[in-house]
Amino acid sequence: DLFAVTGLFHFETVTGSTDPTNANPGGKDSVAIKAPDVPGYTFAFWLAPSTRGSVTPSYIEYANTNPATVWLKLSDNDNGNPKDIVAVAVYVNSKVA
């Protein structure tokens, strides 16, 4: 029943940026992200971490923890500009979590 699951999940988009002073061309960089507290919901996991405005391989370490770290693989010719990260925090209604 569709109406039975209304309000079961909640989603928040979370953003972060790399620190250009830590740039390591050809290496890795990371961004710490933290999902906000949402009254009535419990954080469950992260979904779809990605870069915004550039194509950079990324992955999230421990996708079921909050806060978490998103790691990026920088290209050999990375210019040290900050990379913007976007991830979706998924929450479950606290009454069923």
Secondary structure, 3 states (H helix, E strand, C coil): CHHHHCCCEEEEEEEEECCHHHCCCCCEEEEEECCCCCCCEEEEEEEEEEEECCCCCEEEECCCCCCEEEEEECCCCCCCCCCEEEEEEEEEECCCC
